[in-house]
């Protein structure tokens, strides 16, 4: 205990000496020398301190355009650095699932990147070297609010960091903030289903309306279809999913090969085989918006190019029943064997529908350029999906590799698809699977096996099977499966009768 008592006594003497020196300095030195002494001591302390650099990020630029880095930094800080902050700003953007946090004025937040400690400080009333306006912390905001003028007070963020890490912060850290904010925006946004507006292709945007708003009408996209609920062959399902995930990861690969970052899918098969459900599952997997393009409402090839150019990245451009939309039939077939024009084609070629007051049509060349011409490269990370019930009627030029990279045939319902549909529509809850006896479960599996065997002989689409299950809603899984078996037996008997009549 003696060394401890000696140290405390020494500390007391040191404090007493400091107080005496301070009092003496105040009495001896004039007031003017106090400031100089404090500056000298501050300079001496700064010589031993680590030098720092500061980056100032204003909310808008000199033209009043919102600064993407400012918005991204606020979004990044709200998601990564404000979990334990004593104060934060909350804002609920329209369409966002939850409020967005941001750093309020005159507050600071700390972050660490690659072992480097940085400090963000928000300032709400700083004179900018150019015009500015107020900031609304929303990743969906369309523009700044308020007036502009030189020296206007506006918000800004200050990023302070050790000077020796200047290159890492300016390069990798800023890029990291932008990338994280971009990913957050994708998760927070409300996905849309767009359809093209007929007769809205003349002239440019007016009254603040850009081409996208003028040419496309939007609706919220909410669809329950996922790859786990698709009633298709499991090998085909897994192959499509792997191909899609590989596509979205290969931006650098496409750039290195000199190709546009896009991919084309052709979905073909009979009605009711799940083409539309697959499209919705693709959009949900990749979190893409959908552009449902109605070709019969487009007046000319130039309008088609404008529609393509006005779409946005991370999108799925869908043309359903393309064989019914235009005269894109196989040019190599004889005219006598060509199928008659569909009702949709008759409507398109009706001369009483002139979108521009003169007769213009979309040609096969225009559609081919839409798929893989120069205009198709104007927007990246995009899927183009065509659907048809009659793939043999389409021109081979539309189907070649590079235009339709994958041709996916969706067929009749088979064993695995039946189990998926039973899980989707019947589920374990209808008969309370927890209270079923072993005999009940065994009987259900017998019915399932019999239905799977019959589906190898009888053609039935997934939509037909789903219709049977929906018609038995509330009757229980056993009753629904028995109804399906009965319907399949009836169809098999009808097929046998038809075959016997043909033999006669």
C-alpha positions, -999 to +999 in steps of 0.1 A: +000+000+000+030+023+005+037+027-033+000+036-038+000+062-011+032+078-025+016+080-060-015+097-047+006+122-028+027+129-059-005+135-079-018+158-053+014+178-053+013+180-091-023+193-091-015+219-065+015+231-085-006+234-116-031+255-098-004+278-085+012+282-120-022+289-135-030+316-109+005+331-114+002+332-151-032+350-149-018+376-126+015+382-143+006+379-180-017+406-196-051+394-210-038+398-246-011+372-240-037+346-228-050+340-264-015+337-278-005+312-252-036+291-258-029+291-296+007+281-289-005+252-268-031+242-294-004+242-321+018+221-300-010+196-294-018+195-332+018+187-340+014+154-321-022+147-334-030+127-365-037+150-396-071+146-411-088+154-444-124+165-449-148+159-478-179+182-480-209+168-498-237+193-505-273+183-510-276+198-545-251+210-572-248+244-588-277+238-611-301+227-583-298+190-593-299+166-563-265+152-554-266+115-556-237+111-532-256+131-506-287+110-509-268+078-510-247+087-479-279+096-459-295+063-469-263+044-461-259+061-427-296+054-418-291+017-425-256+011-412-246+037-386-276+050-368-288+019-349-277+033-315-278+070-324-293+093-297-312+112-325-322+105-360-346+118-387-373+094-400-391+098-433-417+075-450-414+077-488-445+069-508-444+032-517-417+023-493-425-006-469-410+012-438-396+045-427-361+056-438-337+069-412-312+097-419-287+118-400-303+150-386-286+183-387-257+191-363-252+154-354-224+130-361-221+093-368-190+070-369-183+043-394-154+018-400-142+006-434-113-018-438-101-008-403-103+029-411-124+050-387-143+078-404-168+104-390-198+118-408-212+152-396-245+167-408-248+205-411-281+221-418-273+257-423-241+262-442-235+287-470-229+268-502-206+282-530-236+278-553-274+276-553-291+251-530-323+240-515-338+220-488-333+182-487-360+155-482-343+123-471-361+100-495-346+077-521-377+083-542-376+121-543-380+136-577-361+169-571-351+196-547-375+219-530-371+256-524-354+285-541-319+288-554-293+315-552-257+321-546-247+316-510-280+299-501-280+280-469-284+243-475-276+210-460-243+192-463-224+163-450-188+164-438-167+133-440-136+134-419-109+107-420-071+103-414-051+119-442-029+088-447-060+069-458-071+095-484-069+072-514-089+044-498-117+067-486-120+087-518-119+056-540-131+024-523-152+038-494-172+063-515-178+035-541-189+012-512-214+038-499-229+042-534-232+005-539-249-002-506-273+027-511-282+014-546-290-021-532-311-005-504-331+015-530-339-017-549-352-034-518-372-003-507-389+006-540-424-005-549-421-027-580-443-018-610-461-034-638-460-010-668-481-011-700-477+011-730-502+039-737-517+038-772-515+070-792-490+087-769-459+087-791-460+121-808-436+148-796-414+149-766-422+153-729-443+183-720-451+200-688-424+182-669-435+148-681-407+126-695-409+099-721-413+072-696-443+088-679-459+097-712-455+063-729-460+039-700-487+037-674-478+021-641-495-001-616-481-018-584-468-053-591-478-079-565-478-115-576-475-146-553-457-168-579-422-180-570-399-207-583-410-229-554-447-227-564-441-234-602-457-266-614-429-275-639-402-301-641-377-296-612-347-299-635-361-273-659-370-251-630-335-252-614-319-247-648-339-215-654-332-202-619-294-208-622-294-192-657-311-160-644-289-157-613-258-161-635-271-135-659-274-108-632-239-115-619-221-112-652-222-075-660-184-074-664-185-105-685-209-090-710-189-058-711-157-077-717-172-097-746-186-065-762-223-076-758-253-058-744-263-068-709-296-085-719-310-119-724-339-132-744-364-160-734-390-176-755-417-194-735-439-217-756-465-243-749-503-248-748-525-224-729-526-231-692-490-246-690-477-218-667-461-192-690-475-162-672-467-177-638-431-183-648-428-146-659-441-135-625-417-159-607-388-145-627-397-109-618-400-118-581-367-137-581-347-109-597-368-081-581-374-066-616-401-044-629-423-057-657-430-039-690-460-055-706-457-044-743-488-046-764-475-045-800-509-039-815-510-005-798-477+007-813-479+026-846-445+023-862-410+010-858-398+043-846-424+043-818-412+008-809-377+021-805-388+050-784-407+026-761-376+005-758-354+035-750-377+048-723-376+016-703-353+014-672-327-011-661-336-041-640-367-047-661-385-075-678-400-067-712-428-091-720-447-096-752-473-122-747-488-143-776-465-127-801-478-150-828-512-132-824-499-097-822-483-092-856-477-110-889-444-125-878-450-159-894-423-180-909-414-165-943-399-198-954-433-215-954-454-216-985-482-191-985-508-218-989-497-234-956-496-202-937-521-199-909-549-174-913-544-141-895-555-140-859-581-117-845-553-096-830-536-092-863-568-082-880-572-054-854-537-043-859-540-040-897-574-023-895-569+010-915-593+028-892-566+028-865-540+052-876-519+062-845-504+092-863-531+101-887-513+080-914-508+044-921-477+029-904-471-006-892-445-025-873-424-048-896-405-079-888-373-059-892-384-035-866-391-063-841-357-079-848-340-046-842-360-042-810-347-075-797-310-072-806-303-041-827-284-010-817-314+003-798-315-028-776-282-018-760-294+016-747-306+001-714-287-026-694-296-055-672-328-064-690-347-095-700-369-098-731-395-125-729-418-136-757-446-161-752-464-181-779-488-210-782-475-219-817-437-217-819-437-233-853-455-203-868-428-178-859-401-167-883-367-184-877-349-151-877-368-142-845-357-174-828-320-175-835-294-174-807-286-139-796-323-129-799-340-157-780-311-171-759-333-198-743-364-215-757-384-230-729-412-254-736-438-258-709-459-289-712-486-309-695-488-316-658-468-346-646-459-362-613-437-335-596-459-307-609-490-324-594-473-325-560-465-288-562-501-280-572-514-301-544-492-283-519-502-249-533-540-254-534-546-281-508-518-278-484-516-295-450-542-273-434-574-285-452-575-318-434-553-308-404-524-331-412-514-332-375-546-351-366-546-375-396-541-412-389-516-434-407-545-449-427-556-414-439-521-405-450-517-438-467-549-434-486-539-399-497-506-412-510-525-439-529-547-413-546-516-392-554-498-421-569-529-431-590-532-395-602-496-394-612-499-427-631-530-414-650-512-382-659-487-402-679-516-414-701-540-384-700-530-349-711-540-323-686-524-289-681-515-274-647-543-249-651-568-277-655-555-295-624-556-262-604-592-257-616-602-291-601-585-283-568-602-249-566-636-264-572-631-286-542-621-258-518-633-266-483-640-303-491-605-314-479-574-328-496-587-363-499-619-352-517-600-330-541-575-357-550-604-382-555-621-357-578-590-354-598-586-392-601-622-395-612-618-367-639-586-384-652-604-417-655-632-401-674-607-385-698-588-417-703-621-435-711-630-408-736-596-411-752-600-448-756-635-444-771-622-418-796-593-441-805-616-471-811-638-450-834-608-439-855-598-476-859-633-484-871 
